[in-house]
Amino acid sequence: MAQLKPTKYQPLKPLPIERLLKPFALFAKQASAGGIVLLACAVVALLWANSPLSEYYFRLWSTPVEVRFGNLVDIDKPLLLWINDGLMAVFFFLVGMEIKRELLVGELSAPRKAALSMAAALGGMVVPALIYVALNWDTPEIRGWGVPMATDIAFALGALALLGTRAPLALKVFLTALAIVDDLGAVLVIALFYTENLKVDALLYSLLFWSGMIAMNRLGVRSGLAYFLVSVGMWYFMLKSGVHATVAGVLGAFAIPVRSRIDPELFIARVREYLNQFDQPVTEGTIILSPEQQSAVEAIEREALRVQSPLQRMEHQLHYFVAFAVMPIFALANAGVALGDEGGLNWTSRVIWGIVLGLLIGKPLGITLFSWLAVRLGLAQLPQGINFVHIVGVGFLAGIGFTMALFIGGLAFRGDELNYAKLGILSGSALAGAIGFMLLRMWTKPQPYLE
C-alpha cells in the first residue's frame, strides 16, 4: 500500500469570523469560564430584581408559555418552570452522563478507588442536612433539608482552577468525583422526597419510553438524534407523573451507549487507507474535491463516529451548551431575590441560617470528618500529594451550593420562604467559596511543574 508522503504546508489564514470569535473561544476553554459566566448572571439577576426595573424581571419569568399538540400534548407553564423543568433536564442529562462515565471508567469505577470521594460526599450531604434539620425541626420549613446538601461543580472547580498550580491534579480529580457523587445524591433526593401527587399511569408511560431507549442501546442504535426524540416522550410523561421532570434527564443518560464500535488501532488502519485514497494528483485551478476524494472524506467521518463512545461524544457536544447557555439562563431566572420588599427580609429566619450554616460549616465539617474516618478505618487512602489541609479547603469549596441548591430550593419553598432560601444559598455559597479559596491559597505552594 502506498504511503502518504509528508509535505510542507502553510498555516491557514484565519477567517474574519474566526478572528472575531477567537477571544471568546480562548475564554471558553478556561476551566473557570463557566463559573465566571454563572456568577455574572447571578449578579445581574440580583441587581435587576432590586432595580427600578424589577417589575419586568418578575413579569418576564411569569410569562405563560403553552405548547399544545392536539389531544396528545398539553403543557401550560410560566417561563420560569419551562426553564426549571425543561431546560434543566438537559443539565441533568449531562450530569447523568458524567455519573455513568465515572462509575464505568473513572474515579468511581472501583470500590477502593471511589471510597474516599464517596465518604467525603456522604459527609458533605449528611452533616449540612442535619444542621438544617436541627434549626428547623419544629417548623414546616423543615422540608428544605435537601437544599444545603448540594455542591455546584462548575463554581467549585472554577474556584480551584483560579489557584493554578497550587491545586494538585489529584485534588481536582477528588473534587470532581466528590461533586459527581453529590449530584447523584441530589438526584435521588429530588426523586424520592420532592415528588408530589404521583400519577402511576404517566410514570409507567415514561418508564416505557425509557425501556425503549435501553432497547435501542441493545440493538446498537448510536444516533444522538434518535435518543433525543425518544427522551422527549420520557420527559413529557415524567412531567405529568408528578416526579420532577429533570429525573428523566438522568435516566435518559444511563441509556446512552458507552462502548465504541471500533478500537483505536483499527481506526488508524482504516483512516490511513482512506487518506491514501484521498491522496491523488490535484488538477490545477480546481476548488472542489473529486468524487473519490469526497468518498474518502465521508468514510473518514464515519470511522471517526465509530471510534468514539456515543456517551463521550454527547457529553462533549453538550458541555459548552450547558455551561454557557443552560446554567446561566437558570441563574438569571432563579437568583433574583428582592431585598427591599415591604418590611424587609427577616434575617432571623431559620431557613436562611439553616442553609448558611449547612453550607458554611456542615459541608467542610462533614467532608473532612467522613474522609478522616474512611482513612482511619482503612477503607480509603489519601491520593499522593494530598493531605487533610487540602481536604478542608475543598470542603469549603464544596459549600458553594448555588445551581443545585437553588433548584432544590425551588421545589421545597414558595413565596417568602423561597426568597429566604435564595438569600441563604447566595450568602452561604459566597462565604464558603471565599474562605475555601483563601485557605487553599495560604496553605499551599505552587507546584514546580504545570499539571
N, C-alpha and C positions, 0 to 999 in steps of 0.2 A: 504494500500500500504506500502510495506516495505521501511524503511528509511535507507539511507546510514549512516553507522557508521563512525564517524571521526577516522582517522588513522594518525599515525605519519609517516613522510616521510623525507628522506634525500634530501637536495637541489641537483639539478642536477649539476654534474661536467661539467664546460664549455668545449665545444669542442675547439680544437686548432684554428679553423677558427673564433670562437666566441671571443676568447681571442685576436686574431689579429685585429678584427674589432671593439672591444669594445671602444677604444679611439675615433674612427670616429663616432660611434653611439652616444656616450655621447656628442660629439661636435655638431652633427646634431640636437640634442634635445634643444640646447641653442637657445633662442629667437633671438639672434644677429647673429647666424651662417650664415643664408642666406645672410645678408648684408655684412658680412666679406668676404665670398667667392666672392660675386659680386664685392666688392671693389678690391679684389686681381686680379680678371680677368680684371678689368678696368685698373689697374696699369700695368699689363702685356701687355695689348693692346697698351697703350701709350709708354711703353719702347720699345716694338717690332717695332712699327711704326716709331720710331725715332732712331733705331739702324742700324748698317751696314747691318742687315738682313731685313730691311724694305721692300725691293722689294718683298721678299717672303710673307710678311704679306698681302700686297695688291693683289699680284698674287693669293694667296690662296682663298680669298673671291671672286675673279673674275672668278674662275674656273667654266666653264659651266657645268651644270648638266641637262640632258634631261630624261624625263620619257614619254614613248610612249606606247600606248596600242591600236594597230590597228588604226582605224579612230575615235575611241571614245575619247581617251585621248592623248593630246599632250602638254606637258609643257616643255619649254626650258628656263631656267633661270640660272644666276650665283648663286654660292653657297650662297652669301650674301642674295639674295632675297628668296632663299629656307628657310633660317633661319627667315627672317623678315616676309614673307608671310605664311610660313608653320609651322615652329616650334613655332612661337609666337602665332599661332592660339590656341595652347594648353594652353599657358599662359592666353589668353583672355577667353578661356573656363573656366579655374579656376576662373578668375575674375568674369565671368558671374554667376557662381555658388555661389560665395561669395555674390554678389549683390542680387541674388534671396533669399538666406538664410536670409540676413539682412532685406530684405523687408517683409519676411513672419514671421520670429520669432525673429529677432534681434533688434538692436537699431533703425532701420528704420521702424519697424512694426506698430508704432502708430504715428500719426502726432505730438502730444505733445512731445513724446519721441525722435522723429527724428529732431525736429525743430532746435535745437542748431547745430547739426552736419551738417544739410542741409544748414543753414545760413552761417556757417563757410566755408563750401566747396564752396558755391556760391561766397562769397567774395574772397576766395582763387583762384578762376578761373577768375572772372571779373577784379579785380584790376591789376593782372600781365598782362593780355591781353591788358588792357587799357594803361599801361605803355609802353609795346612793341609797340603798335599802335602809341602812341604819338611820339616815337622816329623814327618810320619808315613810317610815314604817307604818304610821297610823294615818296616812293621808291617801286620797285617791290618786295622787301623783306618783305613787309607788310604781305605776305601770311604766314609768320612764326608766326603769332599772337597766334596760339594754343600751341606753344612749352612751354612757361613758365607757362601754366595753370596746368601742370601735377605734381603729387606727387608720389614718389616711396615708396610704402607702406613697402617694405622689408627693405630699408635703414632707413626710418623714425622710424619704430617700433624697428629695431635693435639698433639705437642710443638711443631710450627711454629705451630699456632693459638694456643697459650699465649703466644706472643710478640706477639700482637695486631698493631698497625700497624707494628711493627719488621720484620715479614716482608712484603716487597712481594708483590703479587698474582702477578707474573711468577715469583717464587721458588716459590710454592705450585704453580703450573702446571708448572714444571720438575720439582719433586719428584714430583708426581703422575704425569707422563709417565715419569720415570725408574723409579718403583716399578712401573708397569704393564709396562714392558719387562722389568724384573727378574722380575716374576711370570711373564711369558711364558717367560723363560729357565728359571725353576724348573720350570715345567710340562714343558718339553722334557727337562730333566734327569731328572725323575721318570719320564717315559715311556720314555726311551732307556736309562737307566743303573740304574734301580731296578725293573726288571721281572724276575721270576723264573718259571721253569717255564712258558714261553709255550705256551698251548694254542690252536693256529691255528683250530680249528673254532669255539671260543667267540668268538674275536676276530672271525671273519668274520660270525657271527650279530650281534655288537654293531655292526659296520660296516653290516650290513643294516638294522638299526633306525635308524642314523644317516642312511643313504640315504633311508629313509622320511621322516625329519624334513626333509631337504633337498627331497624331492619335495613335501611339504606346503607348504613355503615357496613353491615354484614355482607350486603350484596356488592360492595365495592364502589358505591357512589362517592365521588370525590369533589363534585361541583359545589362551591360555596353558595351559589345562587339557589340550587335545589334545596339545600339545608335551610337557607333563609326563608324560602317560601313556605316550607312545612312548619318552621318555627313560628311564623306569624300566626298560624292557626293555633298552635300550642299556647302562644302568648294570649290570644284573644279569649280562649276558654279558661285559661288560668285567671285572667282578669275578672271574668264573670263568676268564677267559683268562690271568690272571697279570699283565696290565698293570694298574697301580693304578687302581682304580675311579673315582677323582676325575678322571682324564683324560676320562672320559665327560662330566663337567660342562662342561669347556672345549669339547669337540667339540659338545656339545648347544647351547651358547651361540652358536657360529658358524652354526648352522642357523636361528636366530631371525630373522624378517624385520625389516629396519631402516627400510623406507620406510613412510610414512603413506599412507592411501587417498586423502585429500583434502588440499588445501593450506589454509593459514590463511584466505585470502580467501574461499574457498567455504564454509568452516566458519562464518565470521562471517555471511555472507549467509543460510545455512540456519538458523542459530540465531536470527537476527533474525526470520525468517519464523515459526519455531515459537514464539518469545516473543510475537509479535503474536497467534498462535492462542491462546496461554495467557492473554493479557490480555483478560478478559471480566468483566462485572459479577459480583460475588460475592454470593450470597444470604446475607443476614444470619443468623448463627447456624450456618452450615454448618461442619463440621470436616473434610470430605474434599473432594478435587478432583472437578470434573465429568469425565465421560468424555473430553471434548475436551481438557481441561487435562492429564489423565493421559496421553493420547496424545501431547501436545506434550512433556511431560517425558520420556517414553520415547524420543521421536525425538531430543531433545537429547542424551540419554545415548548413543544410537547414534552420533550425529555426533561426540561427544566421544571415543569409542573410535576412530573412523575417522581423526581428525586426529592422533592420537598414533602414534608409531612403536611397534610391539609390543616391540622391544628396549628402548626408553627406558622404556616403561610397566612392563615386568617388572623392569628394573633398579631403578626407583623402588620398586616393591612389595616387592622382596626386601631392599632396603638395610637397613632397620631390623631385620628378622628376622635377617639375618646379623650385623649389628653388635651386637645386644643379646641374641641367643639362641645362634646357631651358634658364633661365636667365643668368647664367654665360657664356654660348655659345653666347648668344645675346650680352652681354657686350664685350666679346673678339672680336666679329666681328664688332662691331659698335663704340666702344670707342676710337679706334686708330685714332689719328689725327697727321699728320706730322707737327711738329712745326718748322722744318728747311727747308721749301720749299724755292725755289728761290725767293728772295725779302722779305722773311719773312712774317709772318701773320700780317695783318693790325689790330692792336689793337684799332684803332679808329673806326672800323666797328660798325655800328649801330645795326647790328644783334647781335654781341657779347654783347653790353651794354644793348640792349633791353631785352635779355634773363637774363643776370646777374642781372639787376635791378628788373626785373619782379620776379625772384626767391628770391632775397635777401631782397627786400623792399616790392614788391607787395604782396607776399604770407603772411608774418606776418601782414602787414597792413590790407589787405583785410579780413583775418580770424579774427583778433582782432576786427576790426571795425564792421563787419557784426554780429559777436557774441554779441558785446555790444549792437547793435541796437535791435537784437532779444530779448535780456533780458530786455532792457529798455522799449520796446514796449509791454512786457508781452507775447510775442509769445513763449518764451523758458525760462528755468531757468538753472543755473549752477548746475551740479551734486554735491552731497555732497563731501566735501574735495577738491574741485577745485575752484580756483579763477582766476582772469584775468592775474596774473603773470604766471600761468600755460599755459593759452591760448596764451600769447605772445611767450613763449618758444616753444610750439607746433607749432605755426605759422611759426617760423624759421625752425623747423624740417620738416615741410610740404614743405619748399622750396627746399628740396632735390628732384629734378625732375628726374634725371637720366633715368631709363628704359623707362618710358612712354614718357618723353621729347625727348630722343634720337630717339624713334620710330616715333613720330610726326615730328621731325626734318628731318628724312629720307624721309618722304612723302612731306615735304614742299620745301626742298632745294636739289640742286645738286652742284657739283664742290666746288669752294672756299667757297660759302655761307654755304654749309653743314659743312665744316671744322670750319668756324666761329661759326656756331650753336653748334657744339660739344664742342668747347672751352668754349663758353658761358655757356653751360649746366654743364660741369665739374667744371668750376670755381665757378659759382653761387651756385651749389649744395654743393660743398665743404665748401664754406664760410657760407652758410645758416645753414648747418648741424653743423659746428663747433661752431657758435655763439649760436644756439639753445641749444646745449649740455652744453656749458659753462654757459649760463644764468640759465638753469634749475638746474645745479649743484650748482651754487652760491645762487640761490633764494629759494631752497627747502631744507628741512631737511629729513634725513632718517626716515621712519615710524617705530614705536616701534615694530610692528609685520610684519612678511613677509606676502605678499598678497597671 
